[in-house]
Amino acid sequence: MIATLTERRDFLAAARARRAPAPAFLLQARRRREGEKAPADQTRVGYTCSKKVGNAVARNHAKRRLRAIARDVLPTFGKPGWDYVLIGRAEKTASRSYVDMKADLVRALQQIHAKRKKP
């Protein structure tokens, strides 16, 4: 099940966690800790676009596109117990093709969940 992030502290926590850049957006992701109020079997996602993306109409358009790709990709590639934040990029989020954006999100999720090598 996918829920939407609504609280500022969840967005701030994701901002301090893992990142995966993509041409049309930035993906931030973090694994929730035990004891957080969200159910452990739930995947949560948030969307944000700064004023650099454009006016309110442009920001809303970019967020709609981000919501659409998340709705298609996260049920398959997202993991329960994780929070994801998609951040729109100026001009790129609105102009990149939908198929490419979906592929970018899949790639970003694989990068986030890849095993990390210890130096």
Rosetta blueprint (number, residue, H / E / L):
1 M L
2 I E
3 A E
4 T E
5 L L
6 T L
7 E L
8 R H
9 R H
10 D H
11 F H
12 L H
13 A H
14 A H
15 A H
16 R L
17 A L
18 R E
19 R E
20 A E
21 P E
22 A L
23 P L
24 A L
25 F E
26 L E
27 L E
28 Q E
29 A E
30 R E
31 R E
32 R L
33 R L
34 E L
35 G L
36 E L
37 K L
38 A L
39 P L
40 A L
41 D L
42 Q L
43 T E
44 R E
45 V E
46 G E
47 Y E
48 T E
49 C L
50 S L
51 K H
52 K H
53 V H
54 G L
55 N L
56 A H
57 V H
58 A H
59 R H
60 N H
61 H H
62 A H
63 K H
64 R H
65 R H
66 L H
67 R H
68 A H
69 I H
70 A H
71 R H
72 D H
73 V H
74 L H
75 P H
76 T H
77 F H
78 G L
79 K L
80 P L
81 G L
82 W E
83 D E
84 Y E
85 V E
86 L E
87 I E
88 G E
89 R L
90 A L
91 E L
92 K H
93 T H
94 A H
95 S H
96 R L
97 S L
98 Y H
99 V H
100 D H
101 M H
102 K H
103 A H
104 D H
105 L H
106 V H
107 R H
108 A H
109 L H
110 Q H
111 Q H
112 I H
113 H H
114 A L
115 K L
116 R L
117 K L
118 K L
119 P L
